[in-house]
Amino acid sequence: MNHYFVDMHIHIGRDMDNKPVKITGAKSLTLTNVLKESSRNKGMGMIGVIDCHVPAVQHEINTLIQSGKAKELDGGGIRFEEVTLLLGSEIEIYDASSQGPIHVLCFLPDLQRMAQFTEWLTQRMTNINLSSQRYYGTGKELQYKVKELDGIFVPAHVFTPFKSLYGKGVRKSLTEVFDPDLIDGIELGLSSDTTMADNLAELHAYPFLTNSDAHSLAKIAREYQAVKMDTPSFKEFLWALHGVEGRGITANYGMNPALGKYHLTICNECNQHTPADSIKCIHCRSTKITKGVADRIQELSDGRKNKKSRPPYFYQVPLEYIPYLGKKTYEKLLQKFNNEMNVIHKASQVEMEEVIPSKIAKSIIQMREGKLSIQAGGGGKYGKVISNDTAPL
């Protein structure tokens, strides 16, 4: 079996006219551009795009297949160059059982079943052409439909303060909304890691996924996992989630949770950290407070330890976070080392210094070894990498 890097949460922005969103100074976030970026620059073996319920996205996939640039795999998924696409959909649930909106990821084996899912969703959504739309039905009904179509069901970024399972979706337990037997994995989100999430005993049975939740090409693979499979296909990935015959997640790679936007509890008025149980901010007395992921997990913790070992969780800082590493430097690294994964995991400092300044090469090595200092994020603002003298770079 081989190990493949997998990122399962990539968005394709669609505007109200059902056209790809254009980002100033960047390529449009089309499906084709996502596939090229993932295959050629990021070094991913498999990706999940969560807008595949959109008819225009399905049309683009069919066009790639008809032109010979992509093909459907017997085991499920779409092969494009060096990467396999899993057909996904991110859906927002807000039924009578939930306290607030919850985002989930649904993956289906092939275009035929994704088209059936689209037809089903059309009767339960206001606009099938947009991403992460509110679905009018219960969480369990959605689970039943996904499983009827032989799909994968994963609650998304489960601790994020907004639109997530534990953020505001449930009071205490996932059983308030979902059938626990129909969940295939748990996506942690940028502000938590394996150790933090394992404070909840009801999550001990599930594999943890670390995904980018990328809304731009640059953000693809800021988090991902190494997965042991025979070949990158839908069936093999499903088997890996359930540990079938030696398959499985062998490592999670994620940003230090302190770099996430919601790690600390932050006052929305003065942007300073305040204790989680604060009714008013201790600094400015405002009542507008966003509870951080670290504090929410402590609130939910039942104190029971997971007796099963987890795959190792490696902290990493995406190259775009490295101080002074701009576009030209990035392109030099890709030209020499082929893709971002080789830079992050393999290239030596000496090899990098052949094409980039020594201080940047040193920072990349420090990142790999977990030695970069972090200024924690919260309240919707990402954390920062800081220099040795603690001044933000």
GULO-271938 format. One record per residue (C-alpha): residue in one letter; residue number from 1; x, y, z. Coordinates in pm, 1 decimal, padded with zeros to 6 digits. Layout:
+----+-----+----------+----------+----------+
! aa !   i !        x !        y !        z !
+----+-----+----------+----------+----------+
!  A ! NUM !        X !        Y !        Z !
...
+----+-----+----------+----------+----------+
//
This chain:
+----+-----+----------+----------+----------+
! aa !   i !        x !        y !        z !
+----+-----+----------+----------+----------+
!  M !   1 !  00000.0 !  00000.0 !  00000.0 !
!  N !   2 !  00104.1 !  00360.7 ! -00055.4 !
!  H !   3 !  00064.0 !  00677.8 !  00146.5 !
!  Y !   4 ! -00120.1 !  00968.3 ! -00013.4 !
!  F !   5 ! -00168.0 !  01324.3 !  00107.3 !
!  V !   6 ! -00540.2 !  01402.3 !  00123.4 !
!  D !   7 ! -00724.7 !  01735.1 !  00169.6 !
!  M !   8 ! -01102.3 !  01689.5 !  00172.4 !
!  H !   9 ! -01245.5 !  02040.6 !  00211.2 !
!  I !  10 ! -01190.3 !  02271.9 ! -00085.5 !
!  H !  11 ! -01443.9 !  02532.8 ! -00197.3 !
!  I !  12 ! -01521.5 !  02663.3 ! -00542.6 !
!  G !  13 ! -01669.1 !  03009.7 ! -00494.3 !
!  R !  14 ! -01988.2 !  03075.1 ! -00690.8 !
!  D !  15 ! -02157.6 !  03415.3 ! -00706.0 !
!  M !  16 ! -02531.4 !  03478.6 ! -00734.9 !
!  D !  17 ! -02503.8 !  03447.9 ! -01114.3 !
!  N !  18 ! -02350.0 !  03099.6 ! -01070.4 !
!  K !  19 ! -02008.0 !  03213.5 ! -01196.0 !
!  P !  20 ! -01670.2 !  03141.6 ! -01029.0 !
!  V !  21 ! -01569.2 !  03411.9 ! -00783.0 !
!  K !  22 ! -01266.0 !  03606.9 ! -00900.7 !
!  I !  23 ! -01006.6 !  03701.2 ! -00640.3 !
!  T !  24 ! -00798.1 !  04010.6 ! -00703.6 !
!  G !  25 ! -00448.9 !  03916.0 ! -00821.8 !
!  A !  26 ! -00526.7 !  03544.0 ! -00826.5 !
!  K !  27 ! -00662.8 !  03281.0 ! -01059.6 !
!  S !  28 ! -01037.1 !  03215.3 ! -01054.6 !
!  L !  29 ! -01136.3 !  02935.9 ! -00818.5 !
!  T !  30 ! -01267.1 !  02703.0 ! -01089.7 !
!  L !  31 ! -01268.4 !  02327.0 ! -01054.6 !
!  T !  32 ! -01000.8 !  02292.2 ! -01322.3 !
!  N !  33 ! -00772.1 !  02541.8 ! -01146.9 !
!  V !  34 ! -00824.2 !  02360.5 ! -00814.7 !
!  L !  35 ! -00727.2 !  02029.8 ! -00977.6 !
!  K !  36 ! -00418.4 !  02178.8 ! -01142.7 !
!  E !  37 ! -00304.6 !  02349.4 ! -00821.2 !
!  S !  38 ! -00356.3 !  02032.8 ! -00614.9 !
!  S !  39 ! -00177.6 !  01807.1 ! -00864.3 !
!  R !  40 !  00106.6 !  02027.9 ! -00987.2 !
!  N !  41 !  00193.2 !  02257.7 ! -00695.4 !
!  K !  42 !  00053.7 !  02110.2 ! -00373.2 !
!  G !  43 !  00146.7 !  01745.4 ! -00420.2 !
!  M !  44 ! -00191.3 !  01610.7 ! -00312.1 !
!  G !  45 ! -00286.3 !  01253.7 ! -00402.2 !
!  M !  46 ! -00655.3 !  01312.2 ! -00334.1 !
!  I !  47 ! -00878.1 !  01614.6 ! -00276.0 !
!  G !  48 ! -01242.7 !  01669.2 ! -00193.5 !
!  V !  49 ! -01425.4 !  01960.2 ! -00356.5 !
!  I !  50 ! -01744.8 !  02037.7 ! -00166.3 !
!  D !  51 ! -01938.9 !  02219.7 ! -00440.4 !
!  C !  52 ! -01994.5 !  01915.0 ! -00663.0 !
!  H !  53 ! -02370.6 !  01922.6 ! -00605.7 !
!  V !  54 ! -02376.1 !  02238.0 ! -00821.8 !
!  P !  55 ! -02488.0 !  02153.2 ! -01179.7 !
!  A !  56 ! -02228.0 !  02387.6 ! -01331.8 !
!  V !  57 ! -01948.3 !  02205.7 ! -01147.4 !
!  Q !  58 ! -02080.3 !  01870.0 ! -01266.9 !
!  H !  59 ! -02084.3 !  02011.1 ! -01620.8 !
!  E !  60 ! -01718.6 !  02116.1 ! -01587.0 !
!  I !  61 ! -01623.9 !  01766.7 ! -01466.1 !
!  N !  62 ! -01807.3 !  01606.8 ! -01758.5 !
!  T !  63 ! -01628.7 !  01842.2 ! -01998.3 !
!  L !  64 ! -01289.4 !  01734.6 ! -01857.3 !
!  I !  65 ! -01387.2 !  01369.7 ! -01896.1 !
!  Q !  66 ! -01512.9 !  01414.0 ! -02252.6 !
!  S !  67 ! -01190.9 !  01593.3 ! -02349.4 !
!  G !  68 ! -00981.0 !  01307.9 ! -02210.9 !
!  K !  69 ! -00825.2 !  01520.7 ! -01935.0 !
!  A !  70 ! -01000.7 !  01329.1 ! -01656.6 !
!  K !  71 ! -01164.0 !  00991.6 ! -01607.5 !
!  E !  72 ! -01400.7 !  00823.5 ! -01362.9 !
!  L !  73 ! -01236.3 !  00548.7 ! -01158.3 !
!  D !  74 ! -01384.5 !  00202.8 ! -01105.3 !
!  G !  75 ! -01346.5 !  00248.8 ! -00729.4 !
!  G !  76 ! -01511.7 !  00590.8 ! -00735.7 !
!  G !  77 ! -01366.5 !  00936.7 ! -00776.3 !
!  I !  78 ! -01234.1 !  01131.7 ! -01075.5 !
!  R !  79 ! -00869.1 !  01108.1 ! -01181.1 !
!  F !  80 ! -00699.6 !  01424.4 ! -01313.7 !
!  E !  81 ! -00322.3 !  01413.0 ! -01373.3 !
!  E !  82 ! -00168.7 !  01311.9 ! -01037.6 !
!  V !  83 ! -00472.0 !  01378.2 ! -00816.9 !
!  T !  84 ! -00805.0 !  01204.7 ! -00748.6 !
!  L !  85 ! -01112.7 !  01420.6 ! -00698.7 !
!  L !  86 ! -01378.3 !  01306.8 ! -00451.2 !
!  L !  87 ! -01720.3 !  01453.8 ! -00525.9 !
!  G !  88 ! -01835.4 !  01640.6 ! -00218.4 !
!  S !  89 ! -02104.2 !  01874.7 ! -00092.5 !
!  E !  90 ! -02103.1 !  02098.3 !  00215.5 !
!  I !  91 ! -02451.9 !  02139.4 !  00357.8 !
!  E !  92 ! -02593.2 !  02351.4 !  00639.7 !
!  I !  93 ! -02836.8 !  02182.3 !  00877.1 !
!  Y !  94 ! -03059.6 !  02381.4 !  01113.4 !
!  D !  95 ! -03347.3 !  02160.0 !  01220.7 !
!  A !  96 ! -03568.5 !  02152.0 !  01527.8 !
!  S !  97 ! -03313.6 !  01935.0 !  01711.6 !
!  S !  98 ! -03018.7 !  02174.8 !  01672.2 !
!  Q !  99 ! -02945.0 !  02492.3 !  01865.5 !
!  G ! 100 ! -02781.1 !  02659.7 !  01565.6 !
!  P ! 101 ! -02661.0 !  02586.7 !  01210.3 !
!  I ! 102 ! -02428.6 !  02289.5 !  01156.7 !
!  H ! 103 ! -02209.1 !  02231.0 !  00850.4 !
!  V ! 104 ! -02148.8 !  01876.7 !  00727.1 !
!  L ! 105 ! -01951.8 !  01724.7 !  00438.5 !
!  C ! 106 ! -02112.2 !  01461.8 !  00214.9 !
!  F ! 107 ! -01903.5 !  01267.4 ! -00039.5 !
!  L ! 108 ! -02046.5 !  01041.0 ! -00308.8 !
!  P ! 109 ! -01872.8 !  00777.7 ! -00524.2 !
!  D ! 110 ! -01953.4 !  00897.7 ! -00876.3 !
!  L ! 111 ! -02122.1 !  01156.1 ! -01094.7 !
!  Q ! 112 ! -02439.0 !  00951.1 ! -01132.1 !
!  R ! 113 ! -02502.5 !  00938.7 ! -00759.9 !
!  M ! 114 ! -02398.5 !  01301.0 ! -00712.8 !
!  A ! 115 ! -02656.1 !  01396.7 ! -00979.1 !
!  Q ! 116 ! -02920.9 !  01198.0 ! -00786.7 !
!  F ! 117 ! -02817.2 !  01381.5 ! -00469.8 !
!  T ! 118 ! -02848.5 !  01715.5 ! -00651.8 !
!  E ! 119 ! -03200.7 !  01626.7 ! -00764.4 !
!  W ! 120 ! -03294.2 !  01533.9 ! -00406.4 !
!  L ! 121 ! -03140.3 !  01852.8 ! -00262.8 !
!  T ! 122 ! -03315.2 !  02073.7 ! -00520.0 !
!  Q ! 123 ! -03643.6 !  02002.5 ! -00339.0 !
!  R ! 124 ! -03486.7 !  02094.1 ! -00003.7 !
!  M ! 125 ! -03275.7 !  02402.9 ! -00084.0 !
!  T ! 126 ! -03348.7 !  02754.2 ! -00200.1 !
!  N ! 127 ! -03061.5 !  02769.3 ! -00451.7 !
!  I ! 128 ! -02882.4 !  02450.6 ! -00557.4 !
!  N ! 129 ! -02620.9 !  02658.8 ! -00743.4 !
!  L ! 130 ! -02454.6 !  02797.4 ! -00429.8 !
!  S ! 131 ! -02215.4 !  02639.5 ! -00180.5 !
!  S ! 132 ! -02297.6 !  02553.5 !  00183.5 !
!  Q ! 133 ! -02668.3 !  02622.5 !  00142.5 !
!  R ! 134 ! -02930.1 !  02575.5 !  00414.5 !
!  Y ! 135 ! -03095.2 !  02237.2 !  00376.8 !
!  Y ! 136 ! -03456.8 !  02203.9 !  00489.8 !
!  G ! 137 ! -03478.1 !  01866.7 !  00660.0 !
!  T ! 138 ! -03334.5 !  01687.2 !  00962.2 !
!  G ! 139 ! -02977.5 !  01582.7 !  01016.5 !
!  K ! 140 ! -03073.5 !  01216.7 !  01029.5 !
!  E ! 141 ! -03272.9 !  01239.8 !  00704.6 !
!  L ! 142 ! -02962.5 !  01377.6 !  00535.2 !
!  Q ! 143 ! -02751.6 !  01096.4 !  00679.2 !
!  Y ! 144 ! -03000.2 !  00835.4 !  00553.7 !
!  K ! 145 ! -02992.3 !  00980.5 !  00201.5 !
!  V ! 146 ! -02612.2 !  00992.7 !  00189.9 !
!  K ! 147 ! -02591.5 !  00630.1 !  00303.1 !
!  E ! 148 ! -02862.3 !  00526.3 !  00056.4 !
!  L ! 149 ! -02629.2 !  00658.6 ! -00214.4 !
!  D ! 150 ! -02327.6 !  00476.7 ! -00059.8 !
!  G ! 151 ! -02169.7 !  00803.8 !  00052.2 !
!  I ! 152 ! -01942.4 !  00933.0 !  00327.9 !
!  F ! 153 ! -02080.5 !  01161.9 !  00601.9 !
!  V ! 154 ! -01849.0 !  01391.7 !  00801.9 !
!  P ! 155 ! -01946.4 !  01677.9 !  01038.4 !
!  A ! 156 ! -01731.7 !  01977.7 !  00936.5 !
!  H ! 157 ! -01498.2 !  02196.6 !  01148.5 !
!  V ! 158 ! -01686.5 !  02069.8 !  01451.8 !
!  F ! 159 ! -01564.4 !  02320.4 !  01713.7 !
!  T ! 160 ! -01579.5 !  02647.0 !  01518.9 !
!  P ! 161 ! -01796.9 !  02896.9 !  01714.8 !
!  F ! 162 ! -02029.4 !  02945.3 !  01419.0 !
!  K ! 163 ! -02206.9 !  02689.1 !  01199.5 !
!  S ! 164 ! -02061.9 !  02378.3 !  01355.5 !
!  L ! 165 ! -02165.7 !  02075.1 !  01558.2 !
!  Y ! 166 ! -02021.8 !  02179.0 !  01894.2 !
!  G ! 167 ! -01990.1 !  02551.8 !  01829.6 !
!  K ! 168 ! -02360.5 !  02625.2 !  01864.1 !
!  G ! 169 ! -02524.0 !  02322.9 !  01701.9 !
!  V ! 170 ! -02572.5 !  02102.2 !  02008.8 !
!  R ! 171 ! -02577.9 !  02160.4 !  02381.2 !
!  K ! 172 ! -02358.7 !  01866.4 !  02471.6 !
!  S ! 173 ! -02372.9 !  01563.1 !  02237.4 !
!  L ! 174 ! -02379.8 !  01484.5 !  01865.4 !
!  T ! 175 ! -02663.7 !  01237.3 !  01936.1 !
!  E ! 176 ! -02895.8 !  01537.2 !  01975.2 !
!  V ! 177 ! -02887.9 !  01577.2 !  01596.3 !
!  F ! 178 ! -02720.5 !  01275.9 !  01430.8 !
!  D ! 179 ! -02721.7 !  00897.5 !  01425.9 !
!  P ! 180 ! -02369.7 !  00824.1 !  01559.2 !
!  D ! 181 ! -02349.5 !  00500.0 !  01360.4 !
!  L ! 182 ! -02380.6 !  00690.5 !  01028.9 !
!  I ! 183 ! -02080.1 !  00919.3 !  01082.7 !
!  D ! 184 ! -01759.1 !  00819.5 !  00900.8 !
!  G ! 185 ! -01518.0 !  01077.2 !  01044.0 !
!  I ! 186 ! -01485.4 !  01405.9 !  01229.8 !
!  E ! 187 ! -01325.6 !  01715.2 !  01076.9 !
!  L ! 188 ! -01140.8 !  01906.1 !  01350.0 !
!  G ! 189 ! -01107.7 !  02255.3 !  01200.3 !
!  L ! 190 ! -00811.8 !  02492.4 !  01216.4 !
!  S ! 191 ! -00841.7 !  02585.7 !  01585.3 !
!  S ! 192 ! -00817.6 !  02236.3 !  01737.3 !
!  D ! 193 ! -00600.4 !  01925.8 !  01714.7 !
!  T ! 194 ! -00620.4 !  01556.5 !  01801.3 !
!  T ! 195 ! -00530.7 !  01596.0 !  02168.2 !
!  M ! 196 ! -00789.1 !  01869.5 !  02220.1 !
!  A ! 197 ! -01069.3 !  01681.7 !  02041.4 !
!  D ! 198 ! -01002.0 !  01359.0 !  02230.2 !
!  N ! 199 ! -01129.6 !  01532.3 !  02544.3 !
!  L ! 200 ! -01476.6 !  01428.1 !  02422.6 !
!  A ! 201 ! -01531.0 !  01056.0 !  02477.7 !
!  E ! 202 ! -01807.6 !  01036.3 !  02215.9 !
!  L ! 203 ! -01546.8 !  01121.6 !  01949.5 !
!  H ! 204 ! -01304.2 !  00844.5 !  02045.8 !
!  A ! 205 ! -01457.6 !  00600.1 !  01798.6 !
!  Y ! 206 ! -01411.4 !  00821.8 !  01490.5 !
!  P ! 207 ! -01108.1 !  00898.7 !  01274.3 !
!  F ! 208 ! -01006.6 !  01264.8 !  01282.3 !
!  L ! 209 ! -00967.5 !  01459.5 !  00958.4 !
!  T ! 210 ! -00748.8 !  01766.8 !  00918.4 !
!  N ! 211 ! -00857.1 !  01961.3 !  00610.8 !
!  S ! 212 ! -00781.9 !  02305.0 !  00469.8 !
!  D ! 213 ! -01137.1 !  02446.8 !  00434.6 !
!  A ! 214 ! -00971.5 !  02632.3 !  00146.2 !
!  H ! 215 ! -01151.5 !  02926.4 ! -00015.8 !
!  S ! 216 ! -00855.3 !  03008.8 ! -00240.6 !
!  L ! 217 ! -00590.8 !  02817.9 ! -00434.3 !
!  A ! 218 ! -00318.9 !  02931.1 ! -00192.2 !
!  K ! 219 ! -00503.6 !  02779.9 !  00106.0 !
!  I ! 220 ! -00523.9 !  02429.8 ! -00043.3 !
!  A ! 221 ! -00329.3 !  02183.0 !  00176.7 !
!  R ! 222 ! -00273.3 !  02414.5 !  00471.8 !
!  E ! 223 ! -00406.7 !  02106.8 !  00656.7 !
!  Y ! 224 ! -00430.4 !  01746.3 !  00531.5 !
!  Q ! 225 ! -00371.3 !  01385.0 !  00629.9 !
!  A ! 226 ! -00153.2 !  01099.5 !  00510.6 !
!  V ! 227 ! -00373.9 !  00804.2 !  00418.6 !
!  K ! 228 ! -00260.4 !  00445.9 !  00357.3 !
!  M ! 229 ! -00448.4 !  00303.6 !  00058.9 !
!  D ! 230 ! -00386.0 !  00069.8 ! -00232.8 !
!  T ! 231 ! -00478.8 !  00348.1 ! -00473.4 !
!  P ! 232 ! -00644.8 !  00689.3 ! -00431.1 !
!  S ! 233 ! -01014.9 !  00616.6 ! -00495.0 !
!  F ! 234 ! -01345.3 !  00670.4 ! -00315.6 !
!  K ! 235 ! -01373.6 !  00306.8 ! -00207.4 !
!  E ! 236 ! -01018.2 !  00296.8 ! -00074.0 !
!  F ! 237 ! -01068.3 !  00621.2 !  00118.9 !
!  L ! 238 ! -01391.4 !  00491.5 !  00274.0 !
!  W ! 239 ! -01211.7 !  00172.3 !  00374.4 !
!  A ! 240 ! -00927.2 !  00379.4 !  00520.4 !
!  L ! 241 ! -01172.4 !  00573.8 !  00738.2 !
!  H ! 242 ! -01290.3 !  00241.2 !  00881.2 !
!  G ! 243 ! -00950.5 !  00073.8 !  00903.6 !
!  V ! 244 ! -01023.7 ! -00206.1 !  00657.4 !
!  E ! 245 ! -00736.3 ! -00451.6 !  00598.0 !
!  G ! 246 ! -00451.1 ! -00225.4 !  00701.9 !
!  R ! 247 ! -00579.6 !  00092.5 !  00541.7 !
!  G ! 248 ! -00611.4 !  00404.9 !  00752.3 !
!  I ! 249 ! -00503.0 !  00756.3 !  00835.3 !
!  T ! 250 ! -00137.1 !  00734.7 !  00932.3 !
!  A ! 251 ! -00069.2 !  01100.8 !  01019.4 !
!  N ! 252 ! -00247.6 !  01432.9 !  01050.0 !
!  Y ! 253 ! -00077.7 !  01753.3 !  00940.4 !
!  G ! 254 ! -00229.8 !  02073.2 !  01067.4 !
!  M ! 255 ! -00160.3 !  02426.6 !  01169.8 !
!  N ! 256 ! -00085.5 !  02480.1 !  01534.3 !
!  P ! 257 ! -00435.9 !  02542.7 !  01676.2 !
!  A ! 258 ! -00310.6 !  02875.7 !  01810.3 !
!  L ! 259 ! -00289.7 !  02996.0 !  01447.4 !
!  G ! 260 ! -00662.8 !  02937.6 !  01399.6 !
!  K ! 261 ! -00913.2 !  03222.4 !  01392.1 !
!  Y ! 262 ! -01109.4 !  03100.9 !  01693.4 !
!  H ! 263 ! -00859.5 !  02942.7 !  01931.3 !
!  L ! 264 ! -00893.7 !  03194.6 !  02217.6 !
!  T ! 265 ! -01202.4 !  03358.6 !  02367.3 !
!  I ! 266 ! -01195.6 !  03716.4 !  02241.4 !
!  C ! 267 ! -01398.0 !  04033.1 !  02302.5 !
!  N ! 268 ! -01542.5 !  04151.0 !  01971.1 !
!  E ! 269 ! -01517.3 !  04516.7 !  02074.0 !
!  C ! 270 ! -01158.6 !  04552.5 !  02197.5 !
!  N ! 271 ! -01013.2 !  04233.3 !  02040.4 !
!  Q ! 272 ! -00850.0 !  04122.1 !  02365.2 !
!  H ! 273 ! -00854.2 !  03783.9 !  02534.7 !
!  T ! 274 ! -01107.9 !  03746.8 !  02812.0 !
!  P ! 275 ! -01192.6 !  03439.8 !  03028.4 !
!  A ! 276 ! -01448.1 !  03201.5 !  02876.8 !
!  D ! 277 ! -01695.6 !  03248.7 !  03161.6 !
!  S ! 278 ! -01691.7 !  03627.4 !  03128.2 !
!  I ! 279 ! -02037.0 !  03783.4 !  03108.5 !
!  K ! 280 ! -01860.3 !  04109.0 !  03026.4 !
!  C ! 281 ! -01513.2 !  04164.7 !  02884.5 !
!  I ! 282 ! -01261.4 !  04218.9 !  03164.2 !
!  H ! 283 ! -01098.5 !  04496.0 !  02957.7 !
!  C ! 284 ! -01380.3 !  04707.1 !  02810.7 !
!  R ! 285 ! -01695.8 !  04560.0 !  02973.7 !
!  S ! 286 ! -01853.6 !  04471.3 !  02638.5 !
!  T ! 287 ! -02091.2 !  04173.6 !  02632.9 !
!  K ! 288 ! -02000.2 !  04086.8 !  02272.7 !
!  I ! 289 ! -01770.2 !  03789.1 !  02323.3 !
!  T ! 290 ! -01677.4 !  03500.6 !  02091.2 !
!  K ! 291 ! -01596.0 !  03187.1 !  02289.1 !
!  G ! 292 ! -01274.8 !  03021.1 !  02174.8 !
!  V ! 293 ! -01242.8 !  02658.8 !  02066.5 !
!  A ! 294 ! -01001.8 !  02573.6 !  02349.5 !
!  D ! 295 ! -01251.4 !  02697.0 !  02609.7 !
!  R ! 296 ! -01551.5 !  02529.3 !  02441.9 !
!  I ! 297 ! -01371.7 !  02194.1 !  02441.4 !
!  Q ! 298 ! -01291.4 !  02228.4 !  02810.8 !
!  E ! 299 ! -01657.4 !  02305.0 !  02869.5 !
!  L ! 300 ! -01761.0 !  01984.3 !  02690.0 !
!  S ! 301 ! -01483.7 !  01762.0 !  02827.6 !
!  D ! 302 ! -01593.6 !  01456.8 !  03026.1 !
!  G ! 303 ! -01245.0 !  01369.3 !  03148.7 !
!  R ! 304 ! -01233.5 !  01023.0 !  02991.8 !
!  K ! 305 ! -00913.7 !  00940.4 !  02803.2 !
!  N ! 306 ! -00902.9 !  00763.4 !  02467.9 !
!  K ! 307 ! -00756.8 !  00415.0 !  02519.7 !
!  K ! 308 ! -00682.7 !  00376.4 !  02148.2 !
!  S ! 309 ! -00376.0 !  00544.8 !  02002.6 !
!  R ! 310 ! -00421.3 !  00813.8 !  01739.8 !
!  P ! 311 ! -00201.1 !  00874.2 !  01435.9 !
!  P ! 312 !  00069.3 !  01134.2 !  01507.6 !
!  Y ! 313 ! -00037.6 !  01495.3 !  01463.5 !
!  F ! 314 !  00232.1 !  01713.1 !  01309.0 !
!  Y ! 315 !  00209.8 !  02088.7 !  01347.1 !
!  Q ! 316 !  00301.2 !  02276.5 !  01034.7 !
!  V ! 317 !  00284.3 !  02632.4 !  00911.3 !
!  P ! 318 !  00180.9 !  02672.9 !  00546.2 !
!  L ! 319 !  00453.8 !  02835.7 !  00338.4 !
!  E ! 320 !  00243.0 !  03147.8 !  00292.8 !
!  Y ! 321 !  00272.4 !  03209.2 !  00670.6 !
!  I ! 322 !  00653.9 !  03203.8 !  00665.2 !
!  P ! 323 !  00789.5 !  03559.3 !  00718.1 !
!  Y ! 324 !  00929.8 !  03720.5 !  00400.6 !
!  L ! 325 !  00833.2 !  03423.9 !  00179.8 !
!  G ! 326 !  00667.2 !  03597.1 ! -00114.5 !
!  K ! 327 !  00538.9 !  03482.3 ! -00451.4 !
!  K ! 328 !  00877.2 !  03485.8 ! -00629.1 !
!  T ! 329 !  01043.8 !  03288.2 ! -00349.5 !
!  Y ! 330 !  00756.7 !  03040.6 ! -00353.7 !
!  E ! 331 !  00793.5 !  02991.4 ! -00729.3 !
!  K ! 332 !  01169.1 !  02930.8 ! -00690.8 !
!  L ! 333 !  01099.4 !  02661.4 ! -00432.0 !
!  L ! 334 !  00842.0 !  02490.6 ! -00652.9 !
!  Q ! 335 !  01075.3 !  02500.3 ! -00950.7 !
!  K ! 336 !  01349.9 !  02325.6 ! -00756.0 !
!  F ! 337 !  01147.7 !  02085.5 ! -00540.2 !
!  N ! 338 !  00847.0 !  02018.9 ! -00767.0 !
!  N ! 339 !  00568.3 !  02077.2 ! -00510.9 !
!  E ! 340 !  00492.3 !  02230.4 ! -00172.2 !
!  M ! 341 !  00488.2 !  01896.8 !  00012.2 !
!  N ! 342 !  00852.9 !  01834.7 ! -00081.5 !
!  V ! 343 !  00949.4 !  02176.5 !  00055.9 !
!  I ! 344 !  00754.1 !  02135.0 !  00380.4 !
!  H ! 345 !  00863.4 !  01777.8 !  00455.3 !
!  K ! 346 !  01183.0 !  01686.2 !  00268.7 !
!  A ! 347 !  01410.3 !  01965.9 !  00142.3 !
!  S ! 348 !  01716.3 !  02031.8 !  00357.6 !
!  Q ! 349 !  01820.9 !  02379.8 !  00463.6 !
!  V ! 350 !  02134.4 !  02351.6 !  00250.2 !
!  E ! 351 !  01929.5 !  02257.0 ! -00056.7 !
!  M ! 352 !  01686.6 !  02543.9 ! -00002.9 !
!  E ! 353 !  01967.6 !  02794.5 !  00045.5 !
!  E ! 354 !  02071.8 !  02725.6 ! -00313.6 !
!  V ! 355 !  01764.1 !  02917.7 ! -00434.3 !
!  I ! 356 !  01631.3 !  03128.2 ! -00144.0 !
!  P ! 357 !  01777.4 !  03345.5 !  00137.9 !
!  S ! 358 !  01919.5 !  03163.7 !  00437.7 !
!  K ! 359 !  01681.0 !  03323.7 !  00690.9 !
!  I ! 360 !  01376.5 !  03197.8 !  00499.0 !
!  A ! 361 !  01522.8 !  02848.9 !  00464.9 !
!  K ! 362 !  01594.0 !  02849.1 !  00838.2 !
!  S ! 363 !  01233.7 !  02950.0 !  00912.7 !
!  I ! 364 !  01102.6 !  02660.5 !  00703.7 !
!  I ! 365 !  01320.5 !  02416.3 !  00898.2 !
!  Q ! 366 !  01208.4 !  02572.6 !  01228.7 !
!  M ! 367 !  00848.9 !  02529.2 !  01112.8 !
!  R ! 368 !  00914.1 !  02161.3 !  01034.1 !
!  E ! 369 !  01065.4 !  02110.1 !  01378.8 !
!  G ! 370 !  00786.6 !  02298.7 !  01559.5 !
!  K ! 371 !  01019.9 !  02574.6 !  01679.4 !
!  L ! 372 !  00841.0 !  02880.8 !  01539.5 !
!  S ! 373 !  00678.2 !  03102.0 !  01801.3 !
!  I ! 374 !  00304.7 !  03168.5 !  01768.5 !
!  Q ! 375 !  00084.5 !  03460.4 !  01871.8 !
!  A ! 376 ! -00255.3 !  03295.2 !  01927.6 !
!  G ! 377 ! -00560.3 !  03392.6 !  01724.7 !
!  G ! 378 ! -00923.7 !  03435.5 !  01819.6 !
!  G ! 379 ! -01241.3 !  03629.4 !  01750.3 !
!  G ! 380 ! -01212.8 !  03573.5 !  01375.4 !
!  K ! 381 ! -00847.4 !  03676.0 !  01340.6 !
!  Y ! 382 ! -00575.6 !  03424.7 !  01257.5 !
!  G ! 383 ! -00277.5 !  03383.9 !  01486.1 !
!  K ! 384 !  00065.8 !  03498.6 !  01372.0 !
!  V ! 385 !  00413.3 !  03354.6 !  01339.5 !
!  I ! 386 !  00646.4 !  03577.7 !  01539.6 !
!  S ! 387 !  01021.2 !  03622.4 !  01532.9 !
!  N ! 388 !  01271.4 !  03518.0 !  01798.0 !
!  D ! 389 !  01253.6 !  03862.3 !  01957.6 !
!  T ! 390 !  00870.2 !  03818.9 !  01981.3 !
!  A ! 391 !  00795.1 !  04112.2 !  01749.9 !
!  P ! 392 !  00533.8 !  04024.7 !  01483.1 !
!  L ! 393 !  00687.5 !  03986.6 !  01137.9 !
+----+-----+----------+----------+----------+
//
